[in-house]
Amino acid sequence: MPRISDPSGKREKKEILPALTGLRCFAALNIVFFHFSNPKWFGPFAPIVDNGFTSVSFFLLMSGYILAYNYADRAAAGQLKTRNFWIARFSRLYPVYLFALILSLGMLQQEWYARSHAQFAVGVALTPILLQGWIPTLATFWNTPAWTMCTEAFFYLIFPVVVLWKRPKRVKPLLLLMLGLWVLGMVLPSLYMWLHPDGDLHPGRYTDGFWIRALKFSPPPHVPSFLFGIALADLDGMIARKGLHRLLLGVLGMGGLYAILYYGDHMPYPLMHDGLLMPLFGLAILGLAGQNLIARFFGFFPFAAIGRASYCLYLLHYNLWNLIHDSHILERLHLIQFDPWLSYFLLVMGAILVMLTIERPCQRWIRGWMKP
């Protein structure tokens, strides 16, 4: 049922959705495996790992859903203060982002030799202030996954405005709106495949050109997915948490995702990177936001615990993996025979440690310091 704002002005405490936190665990691990594994190691899950880049698209859509789930009612009641919202998001995003850049300082030497002096200077200037994604050639500068934080920062910037966008209050018109956003999300990838601006007639994972980088790494192409997530939160509020329908939605979404990813090599890569999978991501989220067997599985405490550290894991994994292996520390400790599984364990433990010692303390400190 739709949620009604409390006329007393007190905020309604949102129901915790541990299954979605657990799903973030698997999405973050999938990105790690995508970057640093052989998909064949994972047997029937190989298609999921082989197309692990789609987990980033899931996170971007999920951000719209989570923000709307937590803030849409307050915004509708006029209780969302833009300054406080931005402080809350900055305190959540930036401390770990900055720590990841410090941890990745060694990458700057490689960037220096790989780029012109002008590109290097612009990259050093823009990356700390979350603007590197607006220049596609520099989107992955310094810390490869950090381009996503540039996109997230843009989403946070526009959210206080777009959340006030008047959306349908009935299911059918809302579904039509979401259909429109899905189609909109596929416009730019379709244009790319039609026009071939980078000269590659069959673009794929290893295609590298200005326009494919703009499509993958700059914020604007991902806006429809973010808006889809906001609308999805509205739809979620219209569906009871209990009941078989939530389970069926989850099974349909996850089954559809597996089928698409299984044939991922035959799917158009630009569409796979964001727009195509929106409805299936939405179905999976609706299913796991319910109370059913699948939700209980993904809500299992260890999954949820890693899911809470998924932001740290995502942001740190790339350069921390390289740091572990470039230092040859595992060889020196005679532990290399346990790799890569030991490295995966170290990445997860490192992410949890950073969450507990940097993310949360800094978040509390920044909010207290900037509190009006």
Secondary structure, DSSP 8 states (H G I E B T S, - for coil): ------TTS--------HHHHHHHHHHHHHHHHHHSS-GGGGGGGHHHHHTTTHHHHHHHHHHHHHHHHHHHHHHHTT---HHHHHHHHHHHHHHHHHHHHHHTTTHHHHHHHHS-HHHHHHHHHHGGGT-GGGSGGGTTSSSGGGHHHHHHHHHHHHHHHHTTS---SSHHHHHHHHHHHHHHHTHHHHHHHHH-TTS-SS--TT---HHHHHHHHSSGGGHHHHHHHHHHHHHHTTS-SBSHHHHHHHHHHHHHHHHHHHTGGGS-HHHHTTGGGHHHHHHHHHHHTSBSHHHHHHT-HHHHHHHHTHHHHHHHHHHHHHHHHHTTHHHHTT-GGGTTHHHHHHHHHHHHHHIIIIIHHHHHHHHHHH--
